[in-house]
Amino acid sequence: MTLIRSEIVGFGHCLPQKVLTNDDLSHMVDTNDEWIRTRTGICTRHISEGETTSDISFKAAQMALKSASMTAQDLDMIIVATVTPDNTTPTVAAKLSKRLEAKYGAICMDISAACSGFVYALTVVDNMIRLGQIKTALVIGAETLSNIVDWTDRNTCVLFGDGAGAAIVRATQGNGTAEDTGILATKLYADGSHYDNLIINGGVSTTRTAGYVTMDGKEVFKFAVNALSQAAETVMEMAGVSSKDVDFVIPHQANIRIIEGVGKKLNLPEEKVIVTVDHHGNTSAASIPLALSENYHAGRLKKGDLVVLTAMGAGFTWGGALVRI
């Protein structure tokens, strides 16, 4: 049986030049390198200095297009997952359309699902490709979280970083089996009863300010390992594969303890669990595409690899995708 699949054919990423170390943070709040590393696994993170979300998205997009041997004229859609847009409206995607010189009529939209944003965006694109509405899309996860971090709150300011990751997704043909190249399965979830457990405490219709990230760390941690594992297990089951078939899992990069917990629940050896939180921090919607692009261009991820993507974020939202690179 021949069917339409969505294939990822290019990867790109961008990290701001400024690197903020744990020692740097120790001069800003009451913390130290050992405290941060042992609790989060984070050593450094990149911080934007005058660079907007669209600026770093643009560089990631250029890299992804070059990786795919395409131009913006090939794009039918640009979708950006972010909670830190340049403006409330228009979208970051619209600004990128202009800067990249995308073709007339290419669909532009932003999607807000916090740390699950890239998986949500990838699912939207996958379904539109399967329905025949588009053939090629640019999918980006990008954040400048440093703009919404309270730098006096040591419980949150040590966690977050800035960055952007991009993927070029295009229609291809498959046989409908797990041996196909491309996106084999996706699954999304949400539970709004956890709305207040992880929140940016501002908004246009409430405070008229951007606000700052606040969270109940214990509740987030307790929910995250099970949610991330559930989403991963579901997409593997949907595609008819097991964890033994998987080459790598890329969980959302929030906390090393959560990442390790997911690996154990999925019975995966440490070398199959990709970790970038140590040098990226938590970059929300950017964390998975950053890890994808960084590891692909470094040669760790190769064509034919079976990769599980799983993410969980504010809302709570969570979801998974199974992809053969």
C-alpha positions in Angstrom: 0.0 0.0 0.0 1.4 3.4 -1.0 0.5 6.4 1.1 1.7 9.9 1.7 4.3 10.4 4.5 5.9 13.5 5.9 9.7 13.3 5.7 12.2 15.5 7.5 14.8 16.5 4.9 16.7 19.4 6.6 17.7 20.5 10.0 18.9 23.9 11.4 19.6 25.6 14.7 20.8 28.9 16.2 22.0 29.7 19.7 22.7 33.3 20.8 26.4 34.1 21.3 26.2 35.0 25.0 26.8 32.0 27.3 25.6 32.3 30.9 27.4 29.9 33.2 26.3 28.6 36.6 29.1 30.6 38.2 27.8 33.7 36.5 24.4 33.1 38.1 26.0 32.7 41.5 26.8 36.4 41.3 23.2 37.3 40.5 21.2 35.1 42.9 21.9 32.9 45.9 23.0 29.8 44.1 26.1 27.9 43.0 27.3 25.6 40.3 27.0 22.4 42.3 23.5 23.2 43.4 22.3 23.8 39.9 24.2 20.9 38.3 23.1 18.2 40.8 19.4 19.3 40.7 19.0 20.1 37.0 22.0 18.8 35.0 22.5 22.3 33.6 25.9 23.8 33.3 25.5 26.6 30.8 22.7 28.2 28.7 22.6 30.8 25.9 21.1 34.2 26.5 19.9 36.6 23.8 21.3 40.1 23.8 19.1 42.2 21.5 18.2 39.2 19.4 14.5 38.6 18.9 12.8 35.2 18.5 12.5 36.0 14.8 16.2 36.8 14.5 17.3 33.4 15.8 14.5 31.6 14.0 15.7 33.2 10.7 19.2 31.8 11.2 17.9 28.4 12.1 15.6 28.5 9.0 18.5 29.4 6.7 20.5 26.5 8.0 17.6 24.1 7.6 16.9 25.2 4.0 20.5 24.8 3.1 20.6 21.4 4.7 17.6 20.4 2.6 19.0 22.0 -0.6 15.9 24.1 -0.8 14.9 27.8 -0.9 12.0 29.6 0.8 10.3 29.6 -2.6 9.7 25.8 -2.0 7.7 26.4 1.2 4.0 26.0 1.3 3.9 26.7 5.0 5.9 28.2 7.9 4.9 27.3 11.4 6.7 28.6 14.5 6.1 27.1 18.0 6.9 29.8 20.6 5.6 31.4 23.8 7.9 34.4 23.2 6.9 36.0 19.9 8.3 39.3 18.8 4.8 40.8 18.8 1.4 39.7 20.1 0.4 39.8 16.4 1.4 39.4 13.6 3.1 36.0 13.9 6.8 35.2 14.0 6.1 33.0 11.0 4.8 36.0 9.0 8.0 38.0 9.8 10.1 35.0 8.7 8.1 34.8 5.5 9.1 38.3 4.6 12.8 37.9 5.7 13.2 34.5 3.9 11.4 35.8 0.8 8.9 32.9 0.9 6.6 32.4 -2.0 3.3 34.3 -2.3 0.5 32.6 -0.4 2.6 30.3 1.9 0.7 29.7 5.1 2.1 31.4 8.2 1.1 30.6 11.7 2.5 30.5 15.3 1.4 27.8 17.8 1.5 28.1 21.5 1.9 24.9 23.4 4.9 25.8 25.5 7.5 23.0 25.7 5.3 20.7 23.7 5.2 23.3 20.9 7.5 21.6 18.4 5.7 18.3 18.6 2.4 20.0 18.3 3.6 22.0 15.2 5.1 18.8 13.7 1.8 17.1 14.1 -0.1 19.9 12.4 2.2 19.8 9.5 2.2 16.0 9.2 -1.6 16.0 9.1 -1.8 18.8 6.5 0.7 16.9 4.3 -1.2 13.6 4.6 -4.4 15.4 3.6 -2.6 16.9 0.5 -3.1 20.5 1.6 0.6 21.3 1.5 3.8 19.6 0.2 6.6 21.3 2.0 6.8 23.1 5.4 9.3 24.9 7.6 8.7 23.9 11.3 10.5 25.9 14.0 10.6 25.8 17.7 12.1 29.1 19.0 12.3 30.9 22.3 13.9 34.0 24.0 12.9 32.9 27.5 15.4 35.2 29.1 12.9 38.0 28.4 10.3 36.4 30.7 12.6 35.0 33.4 12.6 36.7 36.8 16.3 37.0 37.4 15.8 37.4 41.1 14.0 34.0 41.5 16.7 31.4 41.9 14.2 28.5 41.5 13.4 29.5 37.9 16.2 31.7 36.5 18.7 28.9 36.6 16.6 26.7 34.3 16.0 28.5 31.1 17.9 29.5 28.0 17.3 30.9 24.5 17.6 29.2 21.1 15.9 28.0 17.9 15.7 24.8 16.0 14.2 24.2 12.6 13.2 21.3 10.3 12.1 21.1 6.7 9.3 18.6 6.2 8.1 17.5 2.8 5.7 15.0 1.3 7.1 11.6 0.3 5.6 8.2 -0.4 5.7 5.3 1.9 4.4 1.7 2.2 2.6 2.2 5.4 5.1 0.2 7.5 7.5 1.1 10.3 10.4 0.7 7.7 9.2 3.9 6.0 11.2 7.1 6.2 9.4 10.0 7.8 6.9 10.7 10.5 5.4 7.3 11.4 3.1 8.4 14.3 2.1 11.4 16.4 -0.1 11.8 19.5 -1.0 14.9 21.4 -2.6 15.4 24.8 -3.6 18.2 27.2 -5.0 18.5 30.7 -6.1 22.1 31.6 -6.6 21.2 35.3 -2.9 21.9 35.7 -3.2 25.3 34.2 -1.7 27.2 37.2 1.2 24.7 37.9 3.4 26.2 35.2 2.5 29.6 33.9 3.7 32.9 32.6 1.9 35.3 35.0 1.1 38.0 32.5 -1.0 38.5 29.4 -2.8 41.0 27.2 -6.2 40.7 28.8 -5.0 40.3 32.4 -2.0 42.3 33.4 -1.2 43.9 30.0 2.4 42.8 30.6 4.5 39.8 29.4 4.8 38.5 32.9 7.4 36.0 34.3 7.6 32.2 34.4 6.4 30.7 37.6 5.9 27.1 38.4 5.3 24.4 41.0 8.4 22.4 40.5 7.3 19.3 42.4 4.0 19.1 40.5 5.7 19.5 37.2 8.3 16.9 38.0 5.7 14.4 39.2 3.6 14.7 36.1 6.5 14.9 33.6 8.1 11.5 33.7 4.8 9.6 33.3 3.5 12.0 30.6 6.7 11.9 28.5 6.9 8.1 28.8 3.2 7.7 28.0 3.5 9.7 24.8 6.6 7.8 23.7 5.0 4.4 24.4 1.8 5.4 22.5 3.5 6.5 19.3 5.7 3.3 19.3 2.6 1.2 19.8 0.8 3.1 17.0 3.7 2.3 14.6 4.1 -1.3 15.8 7.6 -1.0 17.2 9.1 -1.5 20.6 11.8 0.4 22.5 14.3 -2.3 21.3 13.7 -1.0 17.7 14.4 2.6 18.7 17.8 4.2 18.0 17.3 7.3 20.1 14.8 9.1 22.2 14.9 12.9 22.5 12.8 14.0 25.5 12.1 17.7 26.1 15.2 19.0 27.8 13.9 20.3 31.1 15.8 18.6 33.8 18.3 15.7 33.8 16.4 13.8 36.4 13.3 13.9 34.2 15.3 12.8 31.2 16.9 9.9 33.0 13.5 8.9 34.4 12.1 8.7 30.9 15.0 6.6 29.7 14.5 4.1 32.5 10.7 3.9 32.0 11.3 3.1 28.3 14.0 0.6 29.2 16.5 2.4 27.0 20.3 2.4 27.7 21.8 5.7 28.6 23.6 6.0 25.2 20.2 6.1 23.4 18.9 9.0 25.4 20.0 12.3 23.9 20.9 15.0 26.4 21.5 18.7 25.6 20.1 20.3 28.7 23.6 20.5 30.1 24.6 23.2 27.6 21.2 24.5 26.4 19.2 24.7 29.6 15.4 24.5 29.1 14.6 26.2 25.8 10.9 25.2 25.8 9.6 24.7 22.3 13.2 24.9 20.9 14.7 22.1 22.9 13.7 19.1 20.7 14.5 20.7 17.3 17.8 22.1 18.8 18.7 18.6 19.9 17.7 17.1 16.5 19.7 19.6 14.5 22.8 19.7 16.7 23.0 15.9 16.8 22.2 15.5 13.1 24.9 17.9 12.0 27.4 16.4 14.4 26.8 13.0 12.8 25.2 11.3 15.8 21.8 11.1 14.2 22.0 9.4 10.8 19.6 8.7 7.9 17.5 5.7 8.8 17.6 6.2 12.5 14.3 5.6 14.4 13.9 8.5 16.8 11.2 9.1 19.5 10.4 12.7 20.3 8.5 13.4 23.5 7.6 16.6 25.2 5.6 18.1 28.0 4.9 21.7 28.9 2.6 24.3 30.4 -1.1 23.7 30.1 -0.3 20.9 30.8 0.3 19.8 27.2 2.3 16.8 26.1 2.8 14.6 23.1 5.1 12.3 21.1 6.2 11.7 17.6 8.0 8.7 16.1 10.3 9.6 13.2 12.6 7.7 10.9 15.2 10.2 9.9 
